[in-house]
């Protein structure tokens, strides 16, 4: 089968296995998801979800984050790691949202990536999960699984994103990302993938498959 056929088969199998796949980050507004996504870099979603309820109660708007005392914000998010850089990015990003977009998170790729600290990955998280605009989110799971499965040989996240965009139906971009993340967390783990119980093992190109627990 060609790559498009392979991607479609992977999608259909994993969609059946994980019908409720979605972002694990808790949020109720576009701004909350944006901040949570920034915090999730090099941090588990579980840890982020522990930190954000108090954070979102304290800083309810982009203006509140933009005007936050940096040291104070750092202490609120310290347990997520790299807190100094994350606090800097959150404040700068929210200042951009206030100054350029009237305090509302924009709904376009160019507008989002034009904000400080926002790359294509974070932009696609926002577009796909808030605005319903399809996007492929290339995180560590998507990088690992797309290579193992044999969907692309690219290593650079942006190149992987565009390679997958060419072989996956646009309407499925966001869900395909969720499915690879779920499968990566549950089965195709980084150190020891559970190939012996993998639903897509027969069509996967990984050459170091494990055949027992």
Protein Blocks (a to p, Z undefined) as FASTA:
>chain_A
ZZklmmmmmmmmmmmmmmmgccfbdcfbfklmmmmmmmmgopafklmmmmmmmmmmmmmb
fklmmmpcfklmmmmmmmngpklmmmmmmmmmmmmmmmmnnopacfbfklmmmpghiafk
lmmmmmmmmnopacddddfklmmmmmmnopafcfbfklmmmmmmmmgcfklmmmmmmmmm
mmmmmmmgfklccfklccklmmpcbfkbcfbZZ
